[in-house]
Amino acid sequence: MSADLHTTNTLLGIMAAVSVIEVLMVIAAGIALWTMYKRVLAVSDRAMALADRVVSQDLPPVIARVNAILDDVKDVSAVVKHDSEWINSAVRSTVDRIETATGHVRSTVGAKTRWASAAFRGLRFALSALASSRH
């Protein structure tokens, strides 16, 4: 048998061509990844610049307005608290006065009612005694 290297050389040539193609694909993938990295870096730089602008220019007026609103709410709630305490004390005072007055009226009316009741009972007894003496 004679040594025929033609098939071996063909296979080695195919393997070399495939290796070259693989190297070219790895280089192309590296270039694509590099450009994507640059784009992502540029987008992140723009996002950071936008965030810095929002924090430095847009946010302070909003914070100041919110603080002013919260101060107004604090003032209003203090006034409402003071007024509700005043109203509460006024209502308590009025209720105490009404209870005192009704207690006084009850005691006065109660004494007069007892006197009137006794007078009517006495009159009824006298009338019934007169009616029974006539029979």
PyMOL commands that set and color helices and strands:
alter all, ss='L'
color gray80, all
select helices_A, chain A and resi 6-134
alter helices_A, ss='H'
color red, helices_A
deselect
rebuild
show_as cartoon
